[in-house]
Amino acid sequence: MPEAADGRRCYYVYILASRIGGTVYVGVTNDLIRRVAEHKLKLIESFTKDYDVVRLVYFEQFDDPENAIKREKRLKKWKRDWKIALIEKDNPDWNDLYPEIAGPP
């Protein structure tokens, strides 16, 4: 998952949630598996650690960091209802997507 088919690096905008309908967090990274694992393990003092926001419920992939960062900033300004609609469009049960992207332990 870390690279595009042509070997270029990928960038990700992601949304984490504490639970269905709970607190949400929008972030950006160049290594989605590593970054979500850091959130899940609570390795970094942060909002997500304080509020137990560790469920990966949505992500988008980008080919360049500029567009990923623009999208993250845009999503952070969205109303909560819009973020919920975005999550529920493809993930109505707010399932944790991390196991399917990370593969078996």
Z-matrix of the N, CA and C atoms (Angstrom, degrees):
N
C 1 1.443
C 2 1.536 1 113.20
N 3 1.334 2 120.72 1 -25.30
C 4 1.456 3 120.14 2 -174.90
C 5 1.528 4 115.75 3 -66.05
N 6 1.324 5 118.66 4 -21.14
C 7 1.467 6 119.82 5 -178.32
C 8 1.519 7 110.72 6 -127.12
N 9 1.332 8 114.88 7 153.34
C 10 1.457 9 120.41 8 174.17
C 11 1.527 10 108.12 9 -71.46
N 12 1.318 11 116.27 10 166.47
C 13 1.465 12 121.47 11 -178.14
C 14 1.530 13 111.94 12 -56.27
N 15 1.334 14 116.91 13 -31.86
C 16 1.461 15 120.14 14 -178.52
C 17 1.532 16 112.74 15 -87.69
N 18 1.332 17 117.22 16 9.43
C 19 1.460 18 121.43 17 175.86
C 20 1.519 19 114.85 18 90.79
N 21 1.327 20 117.75 19 -5.87
C 22 1.470 21 119.84 20 178.63
C 23 1.519 22 110.50 21 -74.10
N 24 1.311 23 116.07 22 153.52
C 25 1.461 24 122.20 23 178.31
C 26 1.524 25 109.60 24 -72.15
N 27 1.313 26 116.27 25 144.74
C 28 1.456 27 122.65 26 177.29
C 29 1.523 28 109.77 27 -109.10
N 30 1.314 29 114.58 28 158.11
C 31 1.451 30 122.61 29 178.33
C 32 1.522 31 107.68 30 -129.00
N 33 1.321 32 116.10 31 149.30
C 34 1.456 33 120.29 32 -173.09
C 35 1.519 34 111.32 33 -132.83
N 36 1.325 35 114.73 34 138.59
C 37 1.447 36 122.19 35 166.70
C 38 1.519 37 104.77 36 -105.44
N 39 1.315 38 116.97 37 133.43
C 40 1.453 39 119.57 38 -174.58
C 41 1.522 40 110.80 39 -136.98
N 42 1.336 41 114.06 40 156.70
C 43 1.455 42 120.54 41 174.59
C 44 1.523 43 107.66 42 -124.26
N 45 1.327 44 114.97 43 127.78
C 46 1.458 45 122.76 44 174.04
C 47 1.520 46 108.21 45 -107.19
N 48 1.325 47 116.18 46 152.80
C 49 1.460 48 121.55 47 177.11
C 50 1.518 49 109.55 48 -136.81
N 51 1.322 50 115.47 49 155.73
C 52 1.460 51 120.48 50 177.02
C 53 1.531 52 110.56 51 -81.00
N 54 1.330 53 115.86 52 -32.62
C 55 1.472 54 122.92 53 -179.71
C 56 1.521 55 106.76 54 -171.71
N 57 1.314 56 117.85 55 178.59
C 58 1.461 57 121.16 56 176.37
C 59 1.521 58 108.37 57 -59.75
N 60 1.322 59 116.04 58 124.34
C 61 1.455 60 120.70 59 179.64
C 62 1.512 61 115.00 60 72.27
N 63 1.333 62 117.11 61 7.08
C 64 1.463 63 121.12 62 -176.66
C 65 1.518 64 113.58 63 -86.98
N 66 1.305 65 114.39 64 -158.47
C 67 1.456 66 122.50 65 179.00
C 68 1.520 67 109.28 66 -65.60
N 69 1.343 68 116.61 67 138.80
C 70 1.461 69 120.45 68 178.13
C 71 1.524 70 110.26 69 -121.48
N 72 1.319 71 114.70 70 154.13
C 73 1.464 72 123.18 71 -179.80
C 74 1.520 73 108.20 72 -137.98
N 75 1.327 74 116.52 73 134.02
C 76 1.460 75 122.24 74 177.83
C 77 1.519 76 108.27 75 -109.66
N 78 1.342 77 116.46 76 132.00
C 79 1.462 78 120.89 77 179.52
C 80 1.511 79 111.67 78 -141.53
N 81 1.335 80 115.54 79 174.15
C 82 1.459 81 122.29 80 178.04
C 83 1.525 82 107.91 81 -137.27
N 84 1.332 83 116.31 82 145.43
C 85 1.464 84 120.71 83 -178.50
C 86 1.523 85 110.36 84 -158.37
N 87 1.333 86 115.67 85 163.50
C 88 1.461 87 119.84 86 172.72
C 89 1.528 88 110.95 87 -103.30
N 90 1.329 89 116.87 88 1.54
C 91 1.468 90 121.29 89 178.57
C 92 1.530 91 107.76 90 -145.65
N 93 1.318 92 115.29 91 89.34
C 94 1.461 93 121.11 92 -172.99
C 95 1.527 94 112.37 93 -63.00
N 96 1.309 95 117.40 94 -43.59
C 97 1.466 96 120.42 95 -178.63
C 98 1.530 97 110.83 96 -61.47
N 99 1.326 98 116.66 97 -48.72
C 100 1.467 99 120.61 98 179.31
C 101 1.523 100 111.36 99 -61.67
N 102 1.329 101 116.33 100 -45.66
C 103 1.464 102 120.16 101 -174.63
C 104 1.526 103 111.75 102 -66.04
N 105 1.325 104 116.95 103 -43.65
C 106 1.470 105 119.44 104 179.08
C 107 1.530 106 109.66 105 -66.15
N 108 1.326 107 117.38 106 -38.08
C 109 1.468 108 120.20 107 176.60
C 110 1.529 109 110.35 108 -60.08
N 111 1.328 110 117.65 109 -41.06
C 112 1.472 111 120.81 110 177.41
C 113 1.531 112 110.83 111 -60.17
N 114 1.335 113 116.06 112 -42.69
C 115 1.467 114 119.39 113 177.51
C 116 1.531 115 110.07 114 -62.99
N 117 1.336 116 116.78 115 -47.36
C 118 1.465 117 121.26 116 -176.99
C 119 1.531 118 111.74 117 -61.85
N 120 1.323 119 116.46 118 -38.99
C 121 1.469 120 121.41 119 -179.45
C 122 1.531 121 112.37 120 -83.36
N 123 1.332 122 115.81 121 -4.98
C 124 1.470 123 122.61 122 179.21
C 125 1.530 124 111.29 123 55.70
N 126 1.338 125 114.80 124 44.91
C 127 1.464 126 120.87 125 -177.74
C 128 1.522 127 113.60 126 -78.04
N 129 1.331 128 116.36 127 -18.45
C 130 1.461 129 120.21 128 -175.17
C 131 1.524 130 108.91 129 -120.18
N 132 1.317 131 116.30 130 132.82
C 133 1.463 132 120.05 131 175.25
C 134 1.521 133 107.15 132 -66.10
N 135 1.335 134 116.12 133 115.91
C 136 1.464 135 118.62 134 -174.93
C 137 1.516 136 111.22 135 -162.78
N 138 1.319 137 114.47 136 173.81
C 139 1.459 138 123.14 137 175.10
C 140 1.521 139 110.42 138 -54.77
N 141 1.331 140 116.59 139 -43.69
C 142 1.466 141 120.11 140 -176.73
C 143 1.527 142 111.11 141 -65.63
N 144 1.309 143 117.48 142 -34.91
C 145 1.465 144 120.63 143 177.18
C 146 1.526 145 110.19 144 -68.83
N 147 1.320 146 116.41 145 -45.23
C 148 1.462 147 121.26 146 -177.94
C 149 1.525 148 112.77 147 -62.53
N 150 1.340 149 116.79 148 -33.82
C 151 1.468 150 121.11 149 -174.94
C 152 1.528 151 113.20 150 -110.87
N 153 1.326 152 117.54 151 11.48
C 154 1.467 153 123.16 152 178.44
C 155 1.528 154 111.95 153 53.52
N 156 1.320 155 115.94 154 46.88
C 157 1.467 156 122.72 155 -179.36
C 158 1.531 157 107.33 156 -96.17
N 159 1.338 158 116.47 157 91.21
C 160 1.462 159 120.17 158 -171.50
C 161 1.534 160 114.33 159 -131.39
N 162 1.310 161 118.17 160 1.71
C 163 1.470 162 121.48 161 -177.40
C 164 1.531 163 109.15 162 -93.10
N 165 1.326 164 117.31 163 116.36
C 166 1.469 165 121.57 164 177.27
C 167 1.526 166 108.05 165 -75.82
N 168 1.334 167 116.32 166 111.84
C 169 1.464 168 119.66 167 -175.96
C 170 1.524 169 113.56 168 -112.00
N 171 1.346 170 117.14 169 -10.66
C 172 1.467 171 119.92 170 -178.05
C 173 1.522 172 108.83 171 -163.18
N 174 1.328 173 116.39 172 144.93
C 175 1.464 174 119.79 173 169.86
C 176 1.522 175 110.35 174 -156.77
N 177 1.319 176 114.73 175 155.78
C 178 1.465 177 123.69 176 175.47
C 179 1.522 178 107.43 177 -129.01
N 180 1.332 179 116.04 178 147.99
C 181 1.464 180 121.50 179 -179.78
C 182 1.532 181 109.46 180 -109.61
N 183 1.334 182 115.89 181 141.60
C 184 1.458 183 122.77 182 179.75
C 185 1.521 184 109.75 183 -131.92
N 186 1.325 185 115.87 184 154.59
C 187 1.461 186 121.55 185 179.01
C 188 1.528 187 112.89 186 -88.05
N 189 1.332 188 116.86 187 -17.06
C 190 1.461 189 118.47 188 -177.47
C 191 1.526 190 110.31 189 -140.19
N 192 1.317 191 116.51 190 149.89
C 193 1.466 192 120.07 191 -175.84
C 194 1.524 193 113.68 192 -66.88
N 195 1.313 194 117.82 193 -32.59
C 196 1.466 195 120.31 194 -177.43
C 197 1.518 196 111.48 195 -60.76
N 198 1.332 197 117.07 196 -47.26
C 199 1.461 198 119.93 197 -179.53
C 200 1.527 199 111.69 198 -69.23
N 201 1.315 200 116.95 199 -34.70
C 202 1.467 201 120.08 200 177.66
C 203 1.529 202 109.98 201 -64.34
N 204 1.318 203 117.26 202 -44.86
C 205 1.462 204 121.53 203 -179.36
C 206 1.530 205 110.56 204 -66.28
N 207 1.323 206 117.20 205 -40.37
C 208 1.472 207 120.33 206 176.90
C 209 1.526 208 110.47 207 -60.44
N 210 1.329 209 116.25 208 -44.23
C 211 1.463 210 120.52 209 -179.52
C 212 1.527 211 110.65 210 -64.63
N 213 1.329 212 117.28 211 -42.80
C 214 1.465 213 120.49 212 178.60
C 215 1.530 214 110.21 213 -59.07
N 216 1.314 215 116.65 214 -47.52
C 217 1.468 216 120.33 215 -179.02
C 218 1.523 217 110.90 216 -62.00
N 219 1.333 218 116.22 217 -39.12
C 220 1.457 219 121.03 218 179.05
C 221 1.539 220 110.45 219 -64.07
N 222 1.339 221 115.98 220 -47.33
C 223 1.467 222 120.07 221 -179.45
C 224 1.528 223 112.13 222 -63.49
N 225 1.318 224 116.79 223 -36.31
C 226 1.464 225 120.03 224 179.96
C 227 1.529 226 111.23 225 -63.45
N 228 1.326 227 116.64 226 -26.93
C 229 1.465 228 120.51 227 179.55
C 230 1.523 229 112.72 228 -86.03
N 231 1.324 230 116.95 229 -12.60
C 232 1.464 231 120.84 230 -179.55
C 233 1.517 232 111.63 231 -63.85
N 234 1.337 233 114.76 232 151.87
C 235 1.459 234 120.58 233 171.66
C 236 1.526 235 108.36 234 -66.95
N 237 1.314 236 115.19 235 152.00
C 238 1.463 237 121.02 236 -179.81
C 239 1.535 238 111.59 237 -55.30
N 240 1.326 239 117.29 238 -43.15
C 241 1.462 240 121.12 239 -179.80
C 242 1.521 241 111.85 240 -58.11
N 243 1.323 242 117.10 241 -37.35
C 244 1.467 243 121.10 242 179.91
C 245 1.528 244 110.12 243 -67.73
N 246 1.337 245 116.17 244 -40.81
C 247 1.475 246 120.05 245 178.27
C 248 1.527 247 110.27 246 -63.50
N 249 1.319 248 116.51 247 -42.74
C 250 1.463 249 120.67 248 179.05
C 251 1.525 250 110.29 249 -62.02
N 252 1.324 251 117.31 250 -43.32
C 253 1.466 252 120.85 251 178.30
C 254 1.525 253 110.92 252 -62.21
N 255 1.320 254 117.18 253 -39.13
C 256 1.466 255 120.96 254 178.36
C 257 1.532 256 110.39 255 -63.39
N 258 1.303 257 117.05 256 -45.00
C 259 1.472 258 121.39 257 178.22
C 260 1.523 259 109.84 258 -61.39
N 261 1.319 260 116.13 259 -50.47
C 262 1.462 261 120.95 260 -172.00
C 263 1.522 262 114.27 261 -73.14
N 264 1.333 263 116.86 262 -15.63
C 265 1.460 264 119.60 263 177.12
C 266 1.525 265 110.73 264 -60.38
N 267 1.329 266 117.39 265 -43.81
C 268 1.467 267 121.71 266 -178.68
C 269 1.527 268 113.49 267 -110.67
N 270 1.317 269 117.32 268 -12.98
C 271 1.464 270 121.24 269 -175.69
C 272 1.540 271 109.55 270 -140.14
N 273 1.337 272 116.78 271 66.01
C 274 1.468 273 120.25 272 -173.40
C 275 1.526 274 114.62 273 -60.61
N 276 1.319 275 117.95 274 -24.27
C 277 1.467 276 121.34 275 -179.84
C 278 1.530 277 112.93 276 -96.20
N 279 1.316 278 116.37 277 4.66
C 280 1.465 279 122.04 278 179.73
C 281 1.525 280 111.04 279 54.87
N 282 1.316 281 116.72 280 40.07
C 283 1.458 282 121.09 281 177.71
C 284 1.518 283 110.16 282 -64.74
N 285 1.312 284 116.31 283 147.78
C 286 1.464 285 121.56 284 175.56
C 287 1.520 286 107.74 285 -74.83
N 288 1.317 287 117.53 286 116.76
C 289 1.459 288 123.30 287 -177.65
C 290 1.530 289 112.59 288 -83.17
N 291 1.314 290 116.85 289 -10.17
C 292 1.454 291 120.10 290 -175.76
C 293 1.527 292 113.52 291 -56.98
N 294 1.341 293 120.45 292 -47.06
C 295 1.468 294 118.91 293 -179.06
C 296 1.524 295 113.67 294 -58.28
N 297 1.318 296 118.13 295 -34.67
C 298 1.465 297 118.76 296 -179.18
C 299 1.527 298 113.24 297 -75.94
N 300 1.329 299 118.25 298 -24.87
C 301 1.476 300 118.95 299 177.30
C 302 1.525 301 111.78 300 -89.97
N 303 1.338 302 116.67 301 -29.60
C 304 1.464 303 120.54 302 -176.69
C 305 1.518 304 112.78 303 -84.02
N 306 1.337 305 116.68 304 -23.89
C 307 1.450 306 120.18 305 -178.44
C 308 1.527 307 110.98 306 78.51
N 309 1.322 308 116.00 307 -174.34
C 310 1.476 309 119.50 308 -177.86
C 311 1.527 310 111.19 309 -66.75
N 312 1.327 311 115.92 310 148.69
C 313 1.491 312 119.81 311 -178.71
C 314 1.507 313 112.38 312 -67.20
